[in-house]
Amino acid sequence: AHQVNRMHEAISLFGVIVNEDWFRNTSVILFLNKVDLLQKKLPESNLSKYFPDYKDDPSDLASVKEYFLGRFQDLKDFLFAHFTCATDSNNIKFVFDSVETTVLTNHLQEYHIA
């Protein structure tokens, strides 16, 4: 059986979903979870083997995160993305506070209140 890289699958599925008519003109909040596992895997595998267009340092977490964020942003104009580690309660609280602020600000602007 042919195995598909999970990140390729996630990017492809995201593109299909966000480009459906219902979501085409909406903002999307994307949680890229398990950043801790990503960091752990970087030294163990060569990212460019799976993503040949990745040209930066495959062991640099910041570059890898930027690359994946760009792949998702290429598929959706109104995208708010957050890298998360669900086991880090401080990170999750920060992310949810940030999302709440983003959603409220967007609604206020949409209705010309702010």
Buried (B, 14 or more C-beta within 10 A) or exposed (E): EEEEEEBEEBBEEBBEEBEEEEEEEEBBBBBBBBBBEBBEEBEEEEBEEEBEEBEEEBEEEEBBBEBBBEBBEEBBEEBBBBBBBEEEEEBBEEBEEEBEEBEEEBEEEEEEEE
